Amino acid sequence: MFTERRVKFNLGRTINLGNFESVRVDYGEEVTVDEGIDMDEARTALKFVVKEQLEKEVEKLTPKKNSLPRGKAFNDGYET
């Protein structure tokens, strides 16, 4: 009987883009685990790789926060 040792892991995140818009990013990988390699160790390593890659993709899509508080206008430090 043939059995292939494989590990698959998927992870996703929904990003709020503001203005009632969002985007979903999903990432996953599947690998074949060689004989002699512990399945739990392979699973842990794969989770780390998938999480790192997802974080990179999320960072690309995440809107950058404005340094000014919401609703406040820049006034060059002068009182009006």
C-alpha positions in Angstrom: 0.0 0.0 0.0 1.4 3.4 -1.0 1.0 6.3 1.4 2.6 9.7 0.8 3.5 11.7 3.8 2.2 15.2 3.1 1.5 18.3 5.3 -0.7 21.1 4.1 -1.4 24.4 5.9 -3.5 27.4 4.9 -4.0 30.7 6.6 -5.9 33.9 5.7 -6.7 37.3 6.9 -9.3 40.0 6.0 -8.0 43.5 5.8 -10.2 46.6 6.4 -9.3 49.1 3.7 -11.6 51.8 5.1 -14.6 53.3 3.5 -16.5 50.1 4.0 -14.1 48.1 1.8 -12.1 45.1 2.7 -9.9 42.5 1.0 -9.2 38.9 1.9 -5.7 37.4 1.5 -5.3 33.6 1.7 -2.0 31.7 1.5 -1.2 28.1 1.8 1.4 25.4 1.0 1.6 21.7 0.8 4.8 19.7 1.1 5.9 16.1 1.0 7.7 15.0 4.2 10.6 12.6 3.7 10.8 9.5 5.8 12.8 10.1 9.0 11.5 13.6 9.5 9.0 14.1 12.3 5.6 15.1 11.0 5.0 17.5 14.0 8.3 19.3 13.2 7.4 19.5 9.5 4.0 20.9 10.4 5.5 23.5 12.7 8.0 24.6 10.1 5.4 24.9 7.5 3.1 27.0 9.7 6.0 29.4 10.3 6.7 29.7 6.5 3.0 30.2 5.6 2.5 32.8 8.4 5.7 34.8 7.4 4.6 34.8 3.7 1.0 35.9 4.6 2.4 38.7 6.8 4.4 40.0 3.8 1.4 40.0 1.6 -0.8 41.7 4.2 1.8 44.4 4.8 1.7 45.2 1.0 -2.1 45.7 1.1 -2.5 47.4 4.5 -3.3 51.1 4.2 -0.7 53.2 5.8 -2.0 55.1 8.8 -2.0 58.9 8.6 0.1 60.4 11.4 -2.6 63.0 12.0 -5.6 62.0 14.2 -8.8 61.5 12.3 -10.8 64.7 11.8 -7.9 67.0 12.7 -6.4 69.4 10.2 -2.8 70.3 10.0 -2.4 74.0 11.0 1.4 74.6 11.0 1.3 75.0 14.8 -0.5 78.3 14.7 -3.7 78.8 16.6 -6.6 80.3 14.7 
